[in-house]
Amino acid sequence: MNTSLTDTLTDSAASPVAGKTVLITGGTSGIGAATARLLLVRGHRVAVTGRDPGRLKAFLDEVGYADRVLGLVADASDWDSTNTAVTSTVERFGSLDAAIANAGGASADHFRTGGAGVIDGGDPELWAPMVLANVLGPALLAKATLPHLEQSRGRLVLIGSVAGIKNSPGNLYSATKWAVVGFAENLRLHATTRGIGVTVVNPGMIDTAFWHGQAPPIAMSPDSVAEAIGFALDQPAGVDLNTVTIRPIGQPV
Ligand SMILES: NC(=O)c1ccc[n+]([C@@H]2O[C@H](COP(=O)([O-])OP(=O)(O)OC[C@H]3O[C@@H](n4cnc5c(N)ncnc54)[C@H](OP(=O)(O)O)[C@@H]3O)[C@@H](O)[C@H]2O)c1
């Protein structure tokens, strides 16, 4: 069940400003938060989800634009939660122009074992939430949003990873992102017949909480990924931008 937190900030009706309505899963931190901030600055209406109500409220308090932002507690790996978040966004803003399947990450043992060691040295109890958020999450978001995106001739953006286009030994997180890249193309083949664009954005190493407190050897700001997502959303009618890979200069893989 979703709880709208914006009612505590504003009870104003849908904003009359021009712009798109964009739903971002996992929008309270890192890439999702940077993208929400950028889109709000550019005049769009933004709904963000996250599982942690405290983190969601802190983000909403910090970002401002209370008349154009909606916060929803929702788990991206749960169908009812995802579907309700989409419905709530459309009820609040009147339509949906784009959805960004961003929620997810790597399990803590991925970093503890260096990724490659997760099969031998990892904790299987930690794997299911990662697989469900990273793999099932984009499919649930697609199912919930396609009817609305068909009406708006909108766009779905899936956040993959460089880990989803490069193999590394024993790396389960990487396999979830290979699934995202594969699903993005399968989705494109389906969605393009309904007038909907599909973009997969594959970031390299980005400086976010994703790293569970470890410092990536080289990284760029999530703001750079947000700019790439914004570029995908700004494609003219009739143009489908399908794949964006964005790395910090110097990333060796
Ligand atoms: N950082 C990198 O180097 C990097 C590189 C390539 C790809 N990526 C991908 O980029 C995406 C965003 O990661 P990030 O780096 O921005 O990490 P982050 O700073 O940890 O942000 C993750 C966001 O997703 C939310 N989230 C996690 N699981 C969720 C779930 N099941 N349902 C709803 N929300 C959920 C988190 O909030 P709650 O915990 O409160 O739910 C948070 O808002 C992920 O898909 C990640 O795999 C990251």
The ligand as an SDF file (V2000), in Angstrom:
LIG
                    3D

 48 52  0  0  0  0  0  0  0  0999 V2000
   25.9810    3.8960   -8.5440 N   0  0  0  0  0  0  0  0  0  0  0  0
   26.4920    3.1930   -9.5570 C   0  0  0  0  0  0  0  0  0  0  0  0
   27.7330    3.1020   -9.7100 O   0  0  0  0  0  0  0  0  0  0  0  0
   25.5760    2.5190  -10.5380 C   0  0  0  0  0  0  0  0  0  0  0  0
   26.1370    2.0750  -11.7440 C   0  0  0  0  0  0  0  0  0  0  0  0
   25.3100    1.4560  -12.6690 C   0  0  0  0  0  0  0  0  0  0  0  0
   23.9640    1.2750  -12.4130 C   0  0  0  0  0  0  0  0  0  0  0  0
   23.4530    1.7160  -11.2160 N   0  0  0  0  0  0  0  0  0  0  0  0
   22.0140    1.5020  -10.9990 C   0  0  0  0  0  0  0  0  0  0  0  0
   21.3920    2.7520  -10.7870 O   0  0  0  0  0  0  0  0  0  0  0  0
   20.1770    2.5650  -10.0490 C   0  0  0  0  0  0  0  0  0  0  0  0
   20.1130    3.5800   -8.9170 C   0  0  0  0  0  0  0  0  0  0  0  0
   21.1950    3.3370   -8.0550 O   0  0  0  0  0  0  0  0  0  0  0  0
   21.9520    4.4990   -7.2790 P   0  0  0  0  0  0  0  0  0  0  0  0
   23.3940    4.3820   -7.6190 O   0  0  0  0  0  0  0  0  0  0  0  0
   21.2850    5.8010   -7.4680 O   0  0  0  0  0  0  0  0  0  0  0  0
   21.7810    3.9560   -5.7790 O   0  0  0  0  0  0  0  0  0  0  0  0
   21.1700    4.5990   -4.4380 P   0  0  0  0  0  0  0  0  0  0  0  0
   21.7540    5.9330   -4.2050 O   0  0  0  0  0  0  0  0  0  0  0  0
   21.3590    3.5290   -3.4090 O   0  0  0  0  0  0  0  0  0  0  0  0
   19.6160    4.7740   -4.7500 O   0  0  0  0  0  0  0  0  0  0  0  0
   18.7380    3.7000   -4.8400 C   0  0  0  0  0  0  0  0  0  0  0  0
   17.3320    4.2180   -4.7340 C   0  0  0  0  0  0  0  0  0  0  0  0
   16.4120    3.1510   -5.0140 O   0  0  0  0  0  0  0  0  0  0  0  0
   15.5430    2.9670   -3.9070 C   0  0  0  0  0  0  0  0  0  0  0  0
   15.2110    1.5610   -3.8770 N   0  0  0  0  0  0  0  0  0  0  0  0
   16.0410    0.5050   -3.7260 C   0  0  0  0  0  0  0  0  0  0  0  0
   15.3550   -0.6440   -3.7940 N   0  0  0  0  0  0  0  0  0  0  0  0
   14.0540   -0.2920   -3.9980 C   0  0  0  0  0  0  0  0  0  0  0  0
   12.8520   -1.0150   -4.1590 C   0  0  0  0  0  0  0  0  0  0  0  0
   12.8160   -2.3590   -4.1110 N   0  0  0  0  0  0  0  0  0  0  0  0
   11.7010   -0.3380   -4.3570 N   0  0  0  0  0  0  0  0  0  0  0  0
   11.7030    1.0210   -4.3970 C   0  0  0  0  0  0  0  0  0  0  0  0
   12.7980    1.7570   -4.2480 N   0  0  0  0  0  0  0  0  0  0  0  0
   13.9620    1.1050   -4.0500 C   0  0  0  0  0  0  0  0  0  0  0  0
   16.2920    3.5350   -2.7060 C   0  0  0  0  0  0  0  0  0  0  0  0
   15.4310    3.9690   -1.6540 O   0  0  0  0  0  0  0  0  0  0  0  0
   14.9240    2.9410   -0.4850 P   0  0  0  0  0  0  0  0  0  0  0  0
   16.1330    2.1330   -0.0780 O   0  0  0  0  0  0  0  0  0  0  0  0
   14.3770    3.8250    0.5880 O   0  0  0  0  0  0  0  0  0  0  0  0
   13.8740    2.1070   -1.1180 O   0  0  0  0  0  0  0  0  0  0  0  0
   16.9620    4.7360   -3.3510 C   0  0  0  0  0  0  0  0  0  0  0  0
   16.0520    5.8050   -3.4920 O   0  0  0  0  0  0  0  0  0  0  0  0
   20.1750    1.1020   -9.6070 C   0  0  0  0  0  0  0  0  0  0  0  0
   19.3290    0.3490  -10.4680 O   0  0  0  0  0  0  0  0  0  0  0  0
   21.6330    0.6840   -9.7800 C   0  0  0  0  0  0  0  0  0  0  0  0
   21.7700   -0.7030   -9.9960 O   0  0  0  0  0  0  0  0  0  0  0  0
   24.2200    2.3410  -10.2960 C   0  0  0  0  0  0  0  0  0  0  0  0
  1  2  1  0
  2  3  2  0
  2  4  1  0
  4  5  1  0
  4 48  2  0
  5  6  2  0
  6  7  1  0
  7  8  2  0
  8  9  1  0
  8 48  1  0
  9 10  1  0
  9 46  1  0
 10 11  1  0
 11 12  1  0
 11 44  1  0
 12 13  1  0
 13 14  1  0
 14 15  2  0
 14 16  1  0
 14 17  1  0
 17 18  1  0
 18 19  2  0
 18 20  1  0
 18 21  1  0
 21 22  1  0
 22 23  1  0
 23 24  1  0
 23 42  1  0
 24 25  1  0
 25 26  1  0
 25 36  1  0
 26 27  1  0
 26 35  1  0
 27 28  2  0
 28 29  1  0
 29 30  1  0
 29 35  2  0
 30 31  1  0
 30 32  2  0
 32 33  1  0
 33 34  2  0
 34 35  1  0
 36 37  1  0
 36 42  1  0
 37 38  1  0
 38 39  2  0
 38 40  1  0
 38 41  1  0
 42 43  1  0
 44 45  1  0
 44 46  1  0
 46 47  1  0
M  CHG  2   8   1  16  -1
M  END
$$$$
